[in-house]
């Protein structure tokens, strides 16, 4: 299988990831932070190690400012719902994932004012347009670092400086960039950074996190056991316990720590260079395929290794199904849980096919995919759509 669905979750994982998880569940299966025996202490040490590795990756001075969550979506829900109150105004973009747009939709129905700044047709955004949207009651800016549809990189350094100048909280969704692109929360002025463990950080599904700047106070999404201050009926004030009620996914976190060590060993710059070279190779080859349209910025430096495209006259869901069944290529066809982005691109009805590359892909796989797309593009639209109408591919 040629796996080009890394924007959803990376695969394969480094071998040390599953080995670390196996070691944890076999030998360190106790509940971290809930007892003083050796197994519980070792489980706690594994969790602390992952926090420290993340702090180093994102230039966070205090590892306790990192809260573990189920995924980036839960982290974004905590950041958005925990920060905003009725009467507040928040600014976001027109290409956000549903993990941002849906929490904001709920809050909008409960008195929070939301402004979606329109992006260009290539999904780029201008910082001056964000500045124009600021009002007297604006509290925060929430934006993705890179679009999960087009891979377009947002100018988060510029936006962070704007947020600092205006005294606003800056929330960043790093689902497509954590582990691949530099993220310095201090330099970029990020107050809340949401990230998944299972994409560019090479951990398993079921683990993610949220960084909170030292001066940020959120309303917790949940309360419960934390292993500390157990006598009090209220939630502890200290981090990370304030936002980590219940047992954390220590097995998943052990795998995440191994993924972070893999990134440190290989070097993030080397990983990014390889992924972007594959992206460049695909984009250059795609120019030679008649009827293939690439969405997003033309310049490679404005992109993450995520590419969405359409084939003229071809149903995107069917193209995805044919790539899977006939060419052994796993990709994602549909709306990519980002209907706002597709409205911006003008592709809400036609949908798109998405390829997303990782460190474990290679040039031969890129070339094979280009050959496959050239063959599909050459099929008359009527014959293609008729012959493959029962493909059954997901277009969500």
N, C-alpha and C positions, 0 to 999 in steps of 0.2 A: 504493500500500500504506500502510495505517495501522499503524505499528509500535509495538506496546505490549509489547515483549519486552526492554526495556532493562536489566532485572535480570540477564539472561543476557549481553548485550553491547549497548552503546549503538549506535544507528544513527538517522540518518546521522551521520557524523563531520564536524566542521568542515572546510571545504575546505582550510584551511591544513595540516591533518594529512596528507592524502595528497600535497599538494604538497611538504611537508617530506620525506616518505619518498621521493618521486620524486627530489628534489634529492639526497638522501643516496646513493641507489643509483646515480644517474647520475654524480655528481661527487665523492662522498666514500665510495667503496666499500671502502676499505682496512680492515684489522683494527685497531681502537683499542687503543693501549697495547702494540703488538707491534713497532713500528719507529719510526725517527726521521725518515722522509720526510714531506713535507707532507701527503699524503693521510691517512696514519696519525695524524698530529698533529691534523688537522682532525676526523677521526672521534672521537678521544679528547676533543676539545673539545666536540663535540656530546653525548657521554655525560656529561661533567662538567656541562654546562649543565642537563641534565635532572635530575641529582642536586641541583643547587643550587635549581632550581625546586621540587622535591619538599620539600627541606629548608625552604624558605620557607613552603610550604603547610602543613606539619605542625609548624612551630616546632621544627625540629631544628637544633641549633647547629653540628654538623659534618656536612656532606653525605656524607663518607666512611662514616658510620654507616648509609647506605642501600645495600643490596645488591640488585642487579637479579636477577630470577628470570623463569621462563617465565610465571608467573601467580600469583594469590593462593594457589592450592592448593600449589604448590611452596614458596612462602614459609612457609605454615603447617606443611608437613612439616618444613622446616628448623628452624623455631622449636620445634615440639613434640618431634620426634625428636632434635633437637640438644641440647635442654635436659634432658629427663626420663631418669632412669636407674631400673633395677630397685630397688624399695623405696620409690620416691617416690610421693607422692599428689598428684593433680591434680583440680581442681574445674572442671566445665563446666556447661552448661545443657542442658535437654531439648529445645531447638529448634535445635540446631546443624546446619550443613551437613555433608555427608559429608567435606568437606575437613578437618574437625575430628574428626568421629566415627570415621572409618576409621583415621587414624593412631593415635588413642587406642585403638581396638580392637586393633590390632597390638601396641601397647605393653602393653596390659592382659594379653595372652597371654604377655608376656615379663617380667612381674613389676612393672609399674606399676599402682598402684591408682587407679581412676577413679570419681569420684562425679558423677552427673548430677543437678543440682538441678532439681526439677520447676518448670516455669513454669505460670502460670495458663492457663485456656482461651483467653485473648486473647494468649497468648505473652509476657506481662509476667513479670518476675522481681523478687523482693524481695532487696535486698542482705543483709538480716538472715538470710535462708535460706542464702545463700552463707556468711555468717560462721559459722552453726551447723554447716556441713559441714567447717570447718577442723579438721585433726588435727595431731598433733605432727610427722608426716612430710610435711605438705602443702608442696609446692614452688611451685605455680603455679595461677593461675586463667586459663582460656582461654574467651573468650566472643565472640560476634558483636556488632557494634555495632548492627546492625539485622537482623531475621529476613528471609531471602530469600523466605519464604512469605507472612508477614503484614505485613512492613514494620515490625513493632514495634521501637521504639528501646529499647535497654537502657541502664540508668543507669551508663554506664562511668565517669563522673566519681566517683560514689559508690563504685563497685567499686574504682577505682584508689586512692582514699583508704584503703579497707579493706586492699588489698594492701600499701600502704606501711606502715600501722600494724602489720600482721602479718608484715612482712618477706618477702612473697611476690612472685614474678615475675608480671607481668600481661601476658597475650597477647591482642591484640584483632584480630579478623577484620573489616576495614573494606571488605569486598567491595561492600556496598550503600550505603556512605556517603562514601567518599573522593571529594572533589571537589564534594560537595553539602552536607555537614554539617561544622561546625568540628571539627577533630581537632588538639588541641594535646598532643603527647606529654608535655611537661613538666608542664603544668597538670593533665592527666588521670592522671598517674602510669603511663603506658604504657611497658613495657620492650621489648615486641616488637609491632610493628604490621605486619600483612600487608595488602597492597592489590593489586588488579589495575590494569593500565593501560588496559584496554579497556572499562571501564564508565563511571563518572562522571568519569573523567579524560580521556575521549574519544580515547585512543590506540588503536592496532590490537590485535588479539589477538596472543598470543605474548610479552607483556611484562607484568611485574608487579614487586613488590619487597617487601623486608622491612627495616624499621628496627630496629636493635639499640641499646639504651641502652649508654652507655659502659662500664658494669660487667657486661655480660652476655657470657658465654662459651658458645659452642655447639660441639658436635662437628659438623664439616662433613659434609654429605651426600655430597660428592664431592671428589676431589682431582685435580689436573692442572696444565696450563699456566696461568700467571697473568700472564706478561709481566714478572714481577719475581722476584728471589731464585732464578733458574733453576738455580744450582749445587747448591742443597740438595735432598736427596731428600724433605724434609718440606714440608708446606704452609706458606706464609708466615703470620706472625702478624698482620700489619697488615690493616686494613680499607680498602677492601672486598674486596681480593684473596683473603683467607682463605676467603671463601664464593662467589667468582665464578670458579671454574675453567672454562677454555674460553672461546671467543669469545662475547661478549654479542651480543644482537640489536640492533646499532647502528641498523639501518633502522627497526625498531619503536620504539626509544628516541627516535629523531629525531621520529617521529610523536607519541610521548608528550609530548615537550617542546613540540611545537606545540599539543597539547591543553591542556597546563598554561598556556601563554600565552593561549589562548582563555579559559580560566576566569579568569585574572587580568584580562583586558581586559573581559569581560562582568561580572565580579563574582560571587563565590560566593553572596552573599546574594540577588542578583537571580535567579540560576539556581534556588536553593532556593525562593524565593518563588513563582516561576512554576510549578515542578513541584508544589508543595503546593497552589496554587490549583486546578490541574487535578485533583489528588487530592480536594480538597474538593468540587469540582463533580461529580465522578463519584459520590462517596459520597452526596451529597444527592440526586442523580438516582436512584441505586440504591434508595433508600428507597421509591420509588414503584412499583417493579417487584415484582409479586406472585411469591412463591416464590424470590426471590433472597436468599441469605444471605451476608453479608460476614463474614470472619473477621479477628480482630485487635482492637486497642483502639478504643473509640468516639471518643476524643478525637484530633483531628487533630494536636496537638502531640506525641503519643506515637508518631507514625508517620513512616516514610519513604515516598516515593511508589511503594509496592509494595502491591497489593491482590489478595487471593485470595478467590474466591467460588464458590458452587455454585448451581445452579438445581434446584429441587425436582423429583425424578423424572427428571432428565436426566443422562446419562452425561457426565462432565466432558471426557473425551477427544473425544467426539462434538461437544460444544459448541465446543471449540477448533477442530475441523475445519470445522464450519459457519461459524464466524466468519471463518476463513481463506478458504474457497472461495466462500461466498455474500455475505460482507460486506467482504472484502478487509482483514481485521483480523488482524495477526500477534500471537499471544500464546503463552503456555505453559500447557499442561494436563498434569497428572500429579502426581508427588511432588516435583518440583523438586530432586532430589538431596538431600532433607532428610526422610527417613522419620521421624526422631525428632520433628521438628516436627509432622508429620501424626499421629503417635501422640498427641502432646500435645493436638492440636486434635480428635482423634477422627475424622479423615478419611483414615486410612491406606487403607481399602478404596475409598471413594468418590472420593478424590482431589479436586483443585480446579483451577479455571481461574485463571490469574494475569495481571493487567495491571500493567505497570510503565512509568511515564511519564518523559519526558526534557524537556530544555529546547526540543527541536525539535518537540514535540507542541503542539497548540492546542485551544481550546475546541470548535471545530467537530468535531474528531475525537472528543472526549469525548461530545458530543451524538449523533454518529452511532453510537457504540458502545452508548450507552444505548438508542437506538431499536432497534438490532439485538437487544440482550438482551431487550427488552420483547417483540419479535416471537417470539423463540425461546421465551421463557417461556410465551407464549400457546399454543404447540403442545401438544396432548395428549401426555403422556409416552410412551404406547404407540406412537403414530404417529411421534413424533420418533425414538425409539430404533430402530424397525423400518426407517424410511425411510433412516436414515443409518448403519446397522450396518456398512456396508462402507467407511466414510469413511477408515479407515486412519491416523488421527491418532496421533502419539506420545504416550504417557502415562508417560514415564519421570520 
